[in-house]
Amino acid sequence: MQQPPSFDTWTSLFLFAVAMGLFLFVLLITGKNKKNYPIAFLVLAFSVILFQYVLYWTRYETVFPYFVLIPQACYYITGPLLLLYFLNLYKNNTKFNLLLHFIPAIIILIPNITIWLRYLGWTEVEIPLLWLVRNPWFAAGHMIFYTLLVVRLIYINRKSTTEYLRLRHRWATIMVSLYSLFILAYASYYILVKFPFFNSQWDYAISLTMSFSIYAIGFFIFKQPQIFDGEFYRQLFIPLRNKKESFEQSLLNELYKNLTKYMETKKPYIENELRLVHLADQLGFSTHLLSKVINDMAGKNFNQFINDYRLQEAEGLLKESSDLSIQNIYYEVGFNNKATFYSAFKKKYGCTPTQFKNTILRS
């Protein structure tokens, strides 16, 4: 007689892991950084996979048979999601055709949709493509293929001319290593299950390894701002070459140098609608990191930092272009209104722009 569905310590632990995965998905999807959305959905996909495992182990699969084939489709979306994340990380302009990359997952969903229609009584057709769904090596091959694409992308972008690029490279290496561990755990199940020593404890251990891999990816992504600010596992990501200078100060010095060079050559401050997030995207920084660099290195907030460059530009125009009106000057250097421009100018130079211009004309 078949035992009734029930939970044990392990399955309860994995159900809790499913709940944590859903919570992590919500944190990532509601965050301000849209570049992390692919990882959010990767974590969601694995939570669905793990939930189906729990149904199988607890025998609740017989009570809820509607999810039996969904995990197979989830395996086929993990690779494209990871590739999309890395394309965003490296600001790669390669066009990513969502439909093309997710066609295999859509195909794998067809049998499950058929099962739903059969349970609803809408059809009696045979479930198609079961041979494809039940073959784990197609899924493993698909994930390995995308891992190789990601590794190739990391290799192409392996530049290490700055601390930031070295940091990003090590970050990428850790991400792809965790995903590779996930694939290894997945494949090992279908190899070890053929041996007589394999039992439920082995199954749990493999699933625990897979859980660690995916949730570690999600957690690291959630902690990404701290990692790129040098506040999280700093020695793990960048060993210090100069022990007399702290990791954080070394990184901040280099980032500030890159920031000021960019400000002087590209002059992004002349954009009237420039915001912290816009400049961060242009530089490839997180907004948190850019704010920290400006605050710590310039001793100013973002608006003060930008306005200083605008005032410097305005000073040059006042000296060189006597035919320009004050209104044209403040708008051309990036200020949106006269009051803000006059207030900032007087605070720095001790006089109004008009008085400054008249002094120049008299000299």
N, C-alpha and C positions, 0 to 999 in steps of 0.2 A: 504494500500500500504506500502510495506517495505521501511523503511528509508535507504538512501544511506550510505555507510561506512563513518565514520567520527571520529575524535579524540576530546576528551574533556581534561580538565586539568589533571584529574587523569590518563587517558590512556597515555597522553603525558609524565607524570611523570614516569610511569612504563616503557615506551619505553626508556626513558633516563636511567632507572635502568638496562634495558637489555644491553644498550651500555656500561654502567659502569662495568657490569658483564663480558662482553667480554674483556674489557680493563684489568680488574683484572686477567682474565684467561691468557692473554698474558704475564702480568707481572710475574705470578707464573710459567708459563711453560717455560719462557725464563730465569728464575733464575738459579743459580748454584746448588741449593739444589734439587736433584731429588726426595727426600722423600716427597716433597710438591706436586708432580705431581697428586696424587689422589685427593687432594683438588682442584687443578686447574680444573680438569675435573668435579668435583662435582659442582663448580661454573658455569662451562659451561653448564652442564645439567640443572641447575636451570634457567639459562638465556634463554635456549630453552623453558622451561616450561612457564616462564613469557612471552616470546614472543608470545606463542600460546594463553595465556590469553588475551594479547593485541589484537590479531587478533579476538578473540571471542567477546570482549567488543566493539570493533570498527566496528564489522560486516564485517571486511576484511577477515574473515574466508571463506566467500562465494567466494571471489576473489582468495584466496590462500588456497584451501582445502587440499593441499598436506601434511600439518603439523599436521592435526587434531588429529592423534593418537600418534605422536612421544612423547609428554609429558609423556604418560603412561609408555613408556619404560624408560624414564629418571628417573622416580620415583624408578624403580627397580635397577638402577645402583648406586644410592646415598649410600645405605647401604654398599655394597661391597667396594666402594671407601673409605668410612670412616673407615671401618675395616682395609683395606690395609694401610691407613695412620697410624693408631695406632699400627699395627704390626711393621711398620718401626720405629715409635717413640720409641717403647720399645725394638727394636732390637730383636724381637721375631723370632726364627728360624723356626716357623711353616710354612710349605709349603703352599703357597697361589695359588690355581689352578684358574687362571683367567677365563678359559672357564667354569668351574663348577659354579663359583659364578655368572657369567653373563648369564647363560642359561635362567633364567626367563626373563631378558630384551630382549634377542634374540627372545624368543617365542612371547613376546608382540609386537615385531617389525613386525612379520609376517603379521598381518592384514594391517599395514600401507604399507608394500611392495606390498601387493595385490592391495591396492588403487592406488599406483603409476603405477602398471602394467595396471590397468583398464584405467587410464587416458591416458596412452600411447597407448592404443588400442591393447595391446598385449594379453589380456585375458578378458574373461567375467565371470569368476568364481565368486561364492559368496564369500564375505569377511569372512574368518574364524575367530573363537575365539573372536567374538565381545562381547559375554557374559562375557568373562574373562577381556577384556580391559575396559569394561564399569562398572565393579564392583570395586569401589574404596577401598573396605575393604581388598581385596587381596593385593593391593599395601601398604595399611597402615600396615597390618600384616607383610608383608615382611620387611618394614622399622623398625618396632618395634622389629622383630626378630634380625636384625643386631645391633640395639641399645643395646639389651640385651647381644649380643656377645661382643660388645665394653665395656659395663659396667663390664662384667666378666673379661675382659682383664685388665681394670683399677684396679679392685679389687685385682687381682692376683699380680699386680705390684705396690701395694699401699705402698711400703717401704718408710719410711720417716727418714732414718738415717742421711741424709745430707740435706743441704739447697737446693741443686740442685734437689734432688729427691722429696722433698716437693713441690718445684716450678713446677716440671713436673707434679706431681699429680694434683695440682690445675689447671694447664693449661689444662690437659686432662678432668677434671671435667667440666670446662667452655665449652670446645668444644662439649662434649656430651650433655650438657644442652641446648646449642643453637640448636643442631640437634633435640633434643626432642621437643623444642618449634616449630620447623618447622613441625614436625609430628603432633603435637597438633593442629596447625593452619590448616593443611591439613584436618585432621579428623573433625574438628569443622565445616568446610564448609558443609560437607554432613550431619551433624546433624542439624545445624541451618537452612539450606535451606528448611527444612520441616515445619518450623514455619512461620506463616503469617507475622510476623514483619520483616522477612528477605528481604532485598532489595540490590541494587547495592552497596550502601555505606558499607554494611556489607561485601560484597564480596571484595571490595577494601581494607577494613581494614584487613581482613584475609590475603589477598595477600601481603599487606604491612608488616604484621608480619612475613610471610614466607620469604619475601625479606630481612628483617632485619636479620633474623636468618642465612641464607646462606651467605649473603654478610659480616656479622660480622665474620663468620668463615673464609672466604677468607681474610678479612682485618687483622684479628689476625694472620693468618698464614704468611701473607706478613710482618707483624711487629714482627714475632717470634724472630729474632736476638735481637731486642731491649728489648723484654720481658725477654728473658733469660739472658740478660746482666743487668737486673734490671733498665732499663731506661724508662720503659713504664708501667704505672699504678702499680708502685712498691708496694704501700700499699694494692692494691687489691689482689696481688698474695702472698705476704709474709709479715705478720705483724712482726714488730721488737720486739724481746725479749729484746734486749739491746738497749735502746733509745740513749745511749751515742755513740754507734757505728752506722754509717750510714748503710743503707741497702746494698748499693753497696760494701762498704768495707768489711762488714761481709761475703757477698757472695764470693767476690774475695779471701779473706783469706782462706775460706774453699776449693774453687776450686784450688787455688795454692797449698795447702797442698796435695790435691788428685793428682795433676799434678806431683809434685816432688816425691811423693811416687811411682807413676807409673814409672817415669823415673829411679828411683833407683832400683826398683825390676824387671821391665820388660826390661829395657835397649833398648827402641825402637830406640835410636839414632845410634845404630850400623848398622841400615839399610842405605845403601848408597843412596838410592833414597827416603828417608823420606822427606815428604812435610807437610806443615801445615795442609792441608786437610786430609792427612792420619792419623796424630796424633789426629786430632779432631774427626775423625770417631772412632778411637780406644778408646777414652775417653768418647764418647757420647756427645761431645760439638759441638756447631756450630763453624765454622772457625773464625767468627767474635768474638765470646766469648773467644776462646782460645788465639787469638792474643791480646785481651784486657788484659787477665789475665797475659800473659807473659810481655807485655809492662808495665803495671801498677805495677806488683808485683816484677818482676825481673829487670825492668829498661833496658830491652834489646829487640831487635827484635827477631824474631823466629830463624834466622840463628845463631845469636850470642848465644842465649840460648842453642841451640842444640850443637853448637861447643864447648861450655864450658864443657858439659858432655863428649864429645868426647875427648877433651884435657885431662880431668881428667882420663879417661880410658887409654889414650895413656901414660900418666905419670906413671900409675901403671904398664903397660907393659914394659916400658923402664927400670923401676927399677927391675922388677921381671924376665923379659925374655930377657936376654942379647943375646940369640942366634937368636932372631927374627930380620929380617932386617927392616930398617925404612919403606920401601915400604909395607911390610906385616903389620906393625903396623898401619900405617895411613889408610890402606884399611880396616883392621879388626875393627877399631873403628868407621868407617862410612865415612871417607873422601874419595872423589872421585879422587883427584889429589894431587900431591906432593906440588905444589906451594901454594895452599890454606892451606894445613896442615902446611907447614913451616912458612907461613905468620902469621897464627893464633897462632902457638906455640911460635914464637919469640916475638909476641906482649904480650903474657901472661907471659912468663918465662924469656924474655930478652936474650935468646940464641937459637941456632938452636937445633933440636932434636938430631943431631949427637953430638954436644957439650955437651948437657945435658947427653946423654948416656955415653960419655967418662968420664965426671965428676963422674958419679955413679960408673963406672968401676975402677977408680983410688982410690975411697974412701974405 
